[in-house]
Amino acid sequence: MENLIECESNGRDRIRILHVQLFPMLSGVQRVSLEELRRLDPNVFDRHLLTCEPGPLSEAAAALGVTCHYEPRLKRSISPLNDFRTYQRLREMMRRERFDLVHTHSSKTGVLGRMAASAAGVPCVVHTVHGFAFPAAKYPAVRRFYQWCEKRCGQMTHALVCLNPDDRQIAINELEVDPSRVQVIANGVDIEAFRPIENPADRIAERSKRFGGDPERPVVMMVGRLWNQKKPQLFVRSAIQLLQNGSPAEFYLAGDGKLHKQLEDEIAEAGVADRVHLLGWQDDVDSLIPLADVMVLPSLWEGMPIVLLEAHACGVPIVASDIPGNRECVNDGVDGYLVPKNDLKSLSDRIALLVNDSALRRSMGSAGRGKIVERFDIVHRQTTILELYSQLLGKRVDS
């Protein structure tokens, strides 16, 4: 990471750092940010978090001693007047707080947050790309607008963190970000918190406590926000199709969002509400994921979905869409399967293959766990993040 802009010393005892997230729930993107804040030494860093409103993320952060800020104008939807006012409020807040480093996450907060940090004179601006949204835009004009925003903000960014090599190439080739400012840092998992339940009887007992379905049936699970990017509709339609064909599995969808009512209606109309279960938001995914036999993620785009790494850490094989980000998590045919996105038949076929073969599930799950221990331990990721911060700040910082 040569040629990165170094921060000047401000004379304060601790480094003031702000992480910016849009929503305060504890989904994958937010948990990445929470883990980064958790592992920063509070004697070295004065840690701050900004979201649109209080919620599970800010509660968990506050319990760690992180100072939480809220900007209710911060919305996912695009509204030029509201977004400009939000930018102004963020800029003034960053000027007032005199942060040494602002670290933004995802698209909307990445644009407004980086613009505000740059205008406020924040010495170090870092952005993590959790998957570029603009390549999947439905309309060319929308794609060009999103791409232009990302390109402009790339010029204000001292370090752009990509979770996979495909996004790094997009940043360099399409957004024209200086390659020296773009770094690939894969997500990581706490391999002690996320681990398999080795005794089958213990897994059945835990399922009995937590779920309403038959605890001895194979469990197929999806964990993610219920919005179109994650494609939960495909998971539900696959479950309906498989059950109509006699599948022995129980299907669980953990998450919430604007598609909840639509999915609930589809499940009810198909008459499978006793076998397809909507669990709502689940903050304790470390105890939820080990109860699965198969993890499914049919997303349209991703950076590097933490839930897939967590599933592998728990010894659970995966069926996921064949897209950048997912490809970094799943070794096709070894620890899971990659299927074409929006392909209901391929998704259902691969799920059925794993549901009907317990030996295959065990071998793939074991391979996934071994990969996480070797390559995706959270300790390695945090060390790399701290090395990046050290280069930007111009002084050594340790966890």
N, C-alpha and C positions, 0 to 999 in steps of 0.2 A: 504493500500500500504506500508507494512512494508518492511524493508531491502533494500529500494531503495538507490542508491548511491547519496550522497549529493554533491553539487558543493561547492568548496571553494570560499571564497570571493576574488574578483580580485581587489578591491580597487576603481573600477569605480563607478560613481554616478548612472548610469543606467545599467540595465541588457540587454546585447546584445543578441537578439534572431533572428534566421533565420528560416523562413519557406521555404521548398523546394517543388516546384511543377514542373511537366514536361511542361505542355502547359499553355499558357497565356490566354486561353479563359475563359469565365465565365460559365462553366458547373457546375454540382453539386459539384464535388470534390473541384474545385477551389473556389466556393462560401463558402464552409465550412471553408477553410483556410482564405479567406478574412474576414469573420465574426470574426474569432478568432483574427486576427490582428487588426481589427477595434475596438474591445472591450478591447484591452490591453492599459492601461494608458501610453501615450507617456512620461509622467514625470517619470515613473518607468521603462519602457522598451524602448530600442533603437531598433526599429523594422526593420527587413530586409526581403526581399523576393527574391528568385532565381527561374527563369524559363529559358526556352531555348531561348526566344526572347521576345521583347516587344509585348504587346497586351492588350485587354480589362482588364484582371486581373491586370497587372502591372500598367495600367493607373488608375484604381480604387484605387489600393494600394498607388500609388504615391500621389493621391489626399488626402489621409489620412495622408500623411507625412512619409510613409514607404519608406526606401531606397531600390531600386530595382537593382538586379544584373542579368546578362544574360550569359548563357553558350551555345553558338550555337552548340557545339558538343553533347549536351544532346539530344538523340533520343530515340523513343520508340523501334525501331528495335534493335535486338542484333547484334553487330559487335565487336568481341573480341578486336581488335586493337583500334578501336575508343572508345570503352567503357573504356579501360584501360587508354587511354589518357584523357578521360573525368574525370575519377576518380582522376588522378594526378592533373588536373586543379582545381577540386573541393577541393581537399585536401590542395593545396597551398593557395587557396582563403580563406578557413576556418582558416588556420594557420595565414594568414595575418590579417584577421578581428578579430581574437581572440573572437569568439562567446562564450557566456556562455551556450547557449542552442540551439541545432539544432533540428527542428521538421520537419520530412519528411512525405510525403504522397504518397500512392499508390506504385505499385510494382517496376518499373524500378528506379524511383528516390529514393525509399526506400532502394534499394540495394546499388546503387552507393553513395547515400547521407550518409547512415549510415557507410559504409566502409570508406569514406573520413573523416567524422566527427571523427570516432574512431582513424584513423591514425593521424589526426591533433591534437589530444589531447583535443577535445571538452569535457568539464566535464559532460554535460548532453545531452543525445541523446534520442529523443522521436520519435516514428513512429506511424502514424495512418493507420490502415488496412482498406482500402475502399473495402473490399472483396478480399479474397485470389484467385488469378487467377489459381494457379497450379492444384487444383482439377478438373478444366474444360479443362485441356490440352488434345489435341486430341491424342497425342502419348505418350506412357508410358515413353520413354526416356526423352522427353521434360518435362513431369510432374516431374520426379525424379530430373532433373537439377534445375527446378524452386524451388522445395521443398528444395533441398540442399542449394540454395542461401538464401532462407528465414530462414532456420535453422541456417546457419552461421551468418547471420546478426542479428538474434534474440539474439545471445550471445553478440553482441555489443550494445544492446539496453537497456537503463536504464528503460524505460517505454514503453510498447506496448499498444496502445489504440485500442481496438476493438469496433466496433459499434453494435455488437450483440453477444449473448452468444454462438452461433454456432462457430463463428470465434475464440472466446476465447478458446473453447475446441480444435479446430484445432491447435492453437498456443501451447497449453500445451501438448496435447497428441501426435501430429504428428511432431511438430517442437521442442519440448522439452524445451520450454521457461519456466524459473522459474515462477511459478504461482503468486508469489508476485510482479512480474514485469508486469503482464497482467491485464488490467483494462477495463471493459465495460463502455463506455461513449456514450450514444446514441446521434445522431444528434439532433439539435434543430432548431426551426423556430422562426423568428420574427413575433409574432402573430398580431402585429399592421400593419406591412407592408403587410403580407399575410392574407387577410380576404375576406369573400364573398361580392359580390355585391348584396345587399338585394333586390333592386327594379328590377323586370324583364325587365321593359322598359329601364332602364339604361344599363342593360347588352346588350340588342338588339342594343341600340344606339352605345355602344362601339364596338360591333362586326361590325357594319356598317362602322365605321371609320377605323377599323384595317384589316378586312378580305375582300376577294373578293367574297365569297360565300353568300348564302342566310342567313341573320342573324337570321331568325326565326326558322331555322332547328336546331335540337339538334347537339351540337358540341362534337365530339370525338377527343381527343388530345393525342399526345405523345410528350414528351420533352426529348431529349437526343442526345448524339453523334451518328452519323450515322456510326457505326462500329459493328462488329459481336456480341460483348458482349451484346449490348443493343437489338439486334435482331429486328431492324426496318423493315426488310424484312417481318417478321411475321405480324407486324402492317399493312403494305401496303397490303399484301395478304388477311388479314382479311377484310380490308376495301373494296377491290375489290369484295370479295365473298359476303359481306353483301349488297353492292350496287347492285350486280347482282341479289340478292334475294329481292330487293325492299326496302332496308333500307331508311328511310327519313333523315339520318344523313349527316352532312358534316364532313370530316376527315382532321385534320391538324397535320402535323409533323414538329416540331420546332427543328432544329439542323442541323449540317453539318458534313461531314466526307467523307471517301473514298467510301462509298456505295451510295453517292448521285446520280451519273449518273445511276447506276443500278436501283435504285428505280424510278428515273424519267422515265427510259425506260419502266419499268413494268407498271407504271401508264398510260403512253401514249399508250402502246400496248393494254391495257384493255379498253381504251377509257373512262377513268373516271377522266381526268385531271380537269374537271370542279367541281369535288366533293372531290378529294383527293389533298391537297395542301401542297407543300413543302415550308416552311417558311424561311429556312436557320437559321443561328444563331440569337437568340433573347436574348439580355442582360437584358431586362426589364421583366423578367418572373413574377414579382409580379403584373404587370398589365395584363399579358397574361393569366396566369392560371385561374383567376376568370371568364374568358369568356367561359371556358369549362363546359360541362355537365358530361363528363366521361373522366377520365385520364387513359391511358393504358401504361404499362411497361412490355414487355415480355422478360426481360433480362435473360441471362444464368447464371450470377453470380452478386452479389452486396454485399456491406458492409452494408449500410443503405441508400438507395437512397433519397437524400434530396428532390427531386421533388415529391415523394409520400407524404412526410410530408407537403410540401407546398400545394399540392393539397387538402389534408384534411383540412389544415388551412383555405383554401378558400372555404370549404364546397363542394368539388367535390368528388364523389365516384370514386373508383379505380377498375380496372381489371389488375392484375399483375401475373407474373409467381410465382409459389409456390417454392421459393428458400430461403435459409437463407438470412437475410437482408430484403427482401420483407415481410417475415412473421412477422417481428418486426413492420412493418408499417401498415399492413392490418389485420383487424379482420374479417376473412372470414364469409360472410353472414350478417355482422353487418354494416361495413362501406365500404364494397367493396367485391371483389371476388378474390380468388387465384385459378389459373388454372395450370395444369401440363405444364412445359416448353416445347416449340416446339410443342404444341398441338393446331393446327389451329382451329379445330372444337370447342374445349372447349372455346378458346379465343373468337371466333366469337359468340358463344351462349350466353356468359355472357355479352358481349358488347350489343348484341341485346336486352337482357332482360332489361338492364338499359336504352337503347335508347327508348324503347317502354313503359316505365313506369315512368312517371315524379314524381309520389308520392314516388316510391321506391328511386329515385335519391335524392329527398329532405330529406327523412328519413336517408339514408345512409350518405349523405353529412353533415347533422346536427350531427350525431354520430361521424363522423371523426373530425369535428371542435372541439367538446367537448373534444375528446381524446387529441388533440394537446394542447389545453389550459391547460389541467390537467397535462400532462406528458412530453410534448416535447417543452416547451418554451425555446428559445435560452438563456434566462437569467440563467436558471438552468444549462444548459450545460456549459456556460462560467464560472460559479462559480466552477463547478467541475474541469474544465481544470486548473483554477487558483490554486485550492487546490493541484492538481497534480504538477504543476510547483513549488509551495511553498515547497512541500516535497522534490523535486529533488534539488532545489536550497539551501535548508537548511535555508530559511528565508521566512517570510510571505510576499506575494505579493497580492495586491488587484487590481480590475479593476478600 
